[in-house]
Amino acid sequence: MRDTSRGFIGLLTVIVLGALVLATGISIAFIGQTQLVLSGHMDYEHATRVVASACMDEASYRLGLNSAYTGGTVPVGADSCVIAVSGSGATRTVTVTATVGSYVKRVTATATLKQNAAVSASGWSVTAWAEGDAP
């Protein structure tokens, strides 16, 4: 009789090592794909934050032109945001909801009216800022 156990052990070793190499390769491919998806999400997150910041600047500008401004929808390139202004007097709460594609970011800020009696000028300045993802 021939001893076939050496060939069987060799074949089994090759199969196990092949399975390990295949599993490692698949894991590396999924990790790479996940990193690409996450970097795309970060780009949208940054773009949404930029749109929200631009809309907050727009709200401050419009409040400077008209202290009775209550908000509205503002297009920013291909994207948009909704501005809501509440409060009265020298303190207002400005809420901006920016949308870029399917990404949405909400920014809430407190704006305070600053007076400069020496040159008869006034302007709104943001004194508090909080951001979060819209529900």
C-alpha positions, 0 to 999 in steps of 0.5 A: 500500500502507498502512503497517501497521507502526505499528499492529502496533508499537502492538498489540505494545506494549500486549500486552507492557505488559499482560503485565507488569502482569498478572505484577506483579499476580499476584506481589503477590497471591502475596506477600500470600497468603504473608505471611498464611500466615506470620503464621498460622504465627507465631501458632501458634509463639507459642501453642506456646511459651506452652503449653511455658512453662506446662507447664515451670511445671507441672513445676516446681510438681509437682517441688516437691510431690513430688521423685519426679515423673517427668512425664506428659501435661498438658492446657492448655486444648484443647492438651496437653504431655508432661513427662518428668523425669529425673535424681536428687538436687538436679538434674533435666532436664525435657523438655516437648513441647508440641502446639498443633494440628499445631505441636510445640515441645520445651523442655529445662530443668535444674532445681536444688533450692534449700534455705533452711535459715533457714525450712526451705523448698526449691524448684526453680528452672530454671537452664538452658533450651533450646528447639527444634522437635520432630522 
